[in-house]
Amino acid sequence: MTLVAGFRSRNGGVLLCSDREEGDGYSKREVDKITTISLQQCKVFIAGAGPTAIITKAYTQFAETLQTAEGDGVDLETDHRSLLERSLERVYDRYVLSSDYEVGLLIVVAFHAFKASHPPPPLMYRTEGRMLLPAGTYAACGTGKVIADYLADRLYRHGMERTNLWVLAAFIFREASNASAGVGLGTDMILIFDGDRLMRSAGQDVVKELQSDIPPLADSLYAHWGQGVNVPDALLDKPTK
């Protein structure tokens, strides 16, 4: 498995993140887990958690469906969700042969500014089995999801400064890597259409440098406890009579 996560930025963009570890129970290797489908009407970004072979087939199925639809003149802004749902059904019918296979996808659809002076905010979806669901401001999939959800629930707030969002995502992925099986070997991040049509990416080397500057969780807590917590006298060390 793995960890993929998406965070909505204050300017409407989506910070899409993934670890880089792929394993088969015997060995580990680094892979790119975020794929991009470039279309005339939009860009579609997909990050997947689950068996590599099935995720790869899913990427291919989504690309073929969307490219064929656009070639036939379909308005993807209107029909993209039904096309994605159809592709997801095909993936499950053809490749997910048992409930033992856990597949989770995050999909970000970023439309170009053809109908307005500014591009609309990207749309973010997550999968739950065969269902495609709007993801709102945050979503995660994979073996690191429990830790990511716990930390995001307490630390992530929609409207954070962009700099703080990069730091938070780097922190969450570092903690998930330290505590979750199958999560690791670096982190990739892409900030998609954050109020403009730009993609700002941070590869594993940049993220690793950022993570090295973030204090460990325990150090941060202990330092705050020592300075900001008033311990009642009854709990202070006193000689017993």
N, C-alpha and C positions, 0 to 999 in steps of 0.2 A: 504494500500500500504506500501511502505517501501523505503529504499535506498540501492542499491548495486552498487559497483563501482570497476573498475579494473585499475591499473596504471602499465605501463611497467617500469621496473627498468633499470638502466644503464648497468647491466650485462645480460640483456635479460629475467630476470624473470618477473613474474606478481604478484603484490600485490593485492589480491582479498579481498574485504571488504564488510561487510553487517551490518546493524543495527539488533536489536533483537526484535523489537516490532511487535506483531500481535494483531489486534483488529477487533471487529465485530460491531463497532458502539456503543457498550454498555460497554465493558470492554477491558483491555489490558493484555497481558501476554508475557513472554519471550519465544522465540523459536530460535533454530539454523536454519539459513537460507542458510548455505553453506553445500552442500552435496558432497561426494567424491565417485566416482565409480572407484574401483581398478581393473585393468585388467592386464594381463601378459605383454601386449605391452605398456601400458600407464596408467596414472591416469587422470581421467576427473573430474574437479571441476565445479559445477553448483551453481550459486547464483540467486535466483529468486525474482521478485517483482510482486505482484498481489494477487488474491484470493488464500488463503492457499490450499484449496482443489485441485485447478487446478495445482498449482505449485508442490504439492506432486505427483499428477498423472503424471506430466511431468518428474519428477525425475525417477519414476518407468519405464516409457516408454523408456527413454533414456538408462537406465541400461539394460533393457531386450533386446533392439535392439543391443546394443554394445556387450553384453555378448554372445548373440546368434551368431552374426557375427564372433566374435573371435573363438568361439567353432567350427564354420564351416571352419576355416582356412583363413578367410579374413585378408588381410594386412590393418590394421587400419590406418597406416600412409598414405596410398594411398586413402582409401575409407571412412575415418571417416566423412568427411564433408557431403557426400551424405547420410550416415547413420543418421547423426544428422538432416539433412533436412527432411528425411523421418519420423523420430520420431516427429519432430515439426509439420509436416502436420497432423499426426495422433492425436496429442494432440488437435489441433485446430478443426479437424473434429469431435472428440468425446466429447470434454469438453468445448470449447469456443463457447458457443451457441449464444452469442450476442456481438455486438460491445461495449456494456457497460462494458465488462470484459477487463481490461487492464492487459496484461501479458508481462513482460519483463525479459529476461534471459541473464545472462553473463555466457559463457562457456569457460573454459580453458582446453586445451588438452596438457598434458605434457608427451612426449614419453621418454621411457627409452633408455639408450645408447647401443642398440644392434648392430647398424650399424656403429657406430663411437666411438672413444675413449672418447668423451664427449657428453652428451645429447644435442640434439638440443633445442633451446629456445622454451618455451611453446607457443602454438597458442591460441589466444584469439578471441572469437566471441561474438557478441551481436545479439539479435533478434529484429526484427521490424515487428510486426505482424507475418505472416507466413514465413518471410524471415530470413535467417541466414547470417549475414554479418561479414566479418573480422573487428575487432575492432581497429586495429592499436595500438597506445600507451596509449589511455585512453578511457573509456566508462562508462556510468552510466545509471541506470534505476530506476524508482519509483517516488514517490511524491517529493522526495528531489532532483531530477535530475536537476531542474532549478538552484538551489543554488549551487549544486556541480559543474555543468558545468561552472557557472559564476566564481567561485573561482578557479577551475582547469585551466580555460582558462587564468587566470591572474597569477597564482602562480606555476602551474606544468610545468616542463620542462623535457623532456626525457633526461636522463643523470645525474639527481640529485644523490647526495650521498644517499646511502641506509638509513642512519639515518634521513636525511632531508625528505625522502619519507614517512617514518613512521610518522614523525611529521606532515607533510602536510595532509596526509590522516586522522589522528586523528583530526586535526583542522577542516577539511571540514565536517567530520561527526558530530562534536560537533555543528558547526554553522547550519548545516541542521537540526539537532535535535531541536535546539532552535527556528527555524523559519518555519518548515514544519510539517504539520499534518501527523501523522502516522509514523514518524521517531523517534526512541528513544529506551530506555531501554537497552542501551549499544551497543557496537560495537565489532565485531569479525574481525580479519585480519589474512590472511595467505599469506606469501611470498613464491611463488612456483618456484622451480628450478632456483634460482638466480645464474646461472653460475655453479651449481652443482645439485645433485639430492636430495637436502635437502628441507624440508618444515619447515619454521620458522613461528610459529604461535604466535599471541598475543590475548589472550582472553579478555573479557570485563573488568576484574579487572586491567589488565596491561594497556589497552587502557585508562581506566578511570584515572589511575594514571598519564599517559602521558598527557592527556587532562587538568588535573588540573594544570600542570606546564606551559601550553601555555597561554600567556596573552590574555584576551578578545580582540576582533577585535578593538573595539573603543579605548581601552587603548593603543594598539600598534600604531594606527594612530595618536592619539592626542599627544603622546610622541614624535613622529617623527615630527609632524607639529611644535611643540614648539621649537625644536632644529634645524630643517633643512630648514624651509621655511622663506624666507625673505618677509615680508609683506610690500607692497609699503606705503610710507609715507601718501599718500592720503587716505589710509584705516585705519590708526592708529587713536586712539581716540585723538581728539584735541578739545579744547574749541571752540565753535562757536562764531563768532563775531556778 
